[in-house]
Amino acid sequence: MFESLFSPLQINGITVKNRLLVPAMVTNFATEEGLCTPKLASYHEAKAKGGWGLIITEDYAVAPEGRGFRGVPGLWTDEQMESHKAIPEAVHKYDGAKIFASYQLLMYLWEIRM
């Protein structure tokens, strides 16, 4: 009945080892500046170690005004981008696990508040 769960899946030329997917879940494990922390990297590494085929990160903010809450990972500075390299490095240690980033842009809320 569940044989297909453990069969590979192709997504735009990327082979995912099985059909077990972890959706984006908010952790608030990044720093106030949006940098990756060891806790955030190990959170995703544990999913890969557990055998999940595809992990989708929590929403990454692409501008400081686009954060919806504290502890949101950011990708608007070089320092942030460099710090978040730890996540795919940790995930890819485990038997073909893949990770996709989810992006958050709450600029429209910022404009409404103005």
Backbone hydrogen bonds, N-H to C=O, Kabsch-Sander energy under -0.5 kcal/mol:
donor,donor_aa,acceptor,acceptor_aa,energy
5,L,2,F,-1.3
6,F,2,F,-0.6
6,F,3,E,-1.2
7,S,4,S,-1.4
9,L,16,V,-2.6
11,I,14,I,-2.7
14,I,11,I,-1.8
15,T,13,G,-0.5
16,V,9,L,-3.5
16,V,14,I,-0.6
17,K,96,G,-0.5
19,R,5,L,-3.0
21,L,19,R,-0.7
22,V,54,L,-2.7
30,A,71,G,-1.6
31,T,35,L,-2.1
34,G,31,T,-2.0
41,A,37,T,-2.3
42,S,38,P,-2.6
43,Y,39,K,-1.7
44,H,40,L,-1.6
45,E,41,A,-2.2
46,A,42,S,-2.3
47,K,43,Y,-1.0
48,A,44,H,-1.8
49,K,45,E,-2.8
50,G,46,A,-1.6
51,G,48,A,-1.5
52,W,47,K,-1.7
53,G,20,L,-1.3
54,L,20,L,-2.0
55,I,98,K,-2.2
56,I,22,V,-2.2
57,T,55,I,-0.5
57,T,100,F,-2.7
60,Y,102,S,-3.0
61,A,73,P,-2.9
62,V,104,Q,-1.0
66,G,63,A,-1.8
67,R,64,P,-1.1
72,V,69,F,-0.7
74,G,34,G,-2.5
75,L,61,A,-2.3
81,M,77,T,-2.2
82,E,78,D,-2.6
83,S,79,E,-2.2
84,H,80,Q,-2.1
85,K,82,E,-1.1
86,A,83,S,-1.2
87,I,84,H,-1.3
89,E,85,K,-1.6
90,A,86,A,-1.9
91,V,87,I,-2.6
92,H,88,P,-2.8
93,K,90,A,-0.9
94,Y,91,V,-1.8
95,D,93,K,-0.8
97,A,94,Y,-2.6
98,K,53,G,-2.2
100,F,55,I,-2.7
102,S,58,E,-0.7
104,Q,60,Y,-3.5
109,L,106,L,-0.8
110,W,106,L,-1.5
111,E,107,M,-2.6
112,I,108,Y,-1.8
113,R,109,L,-2.1
114,M,110,W,-1.0
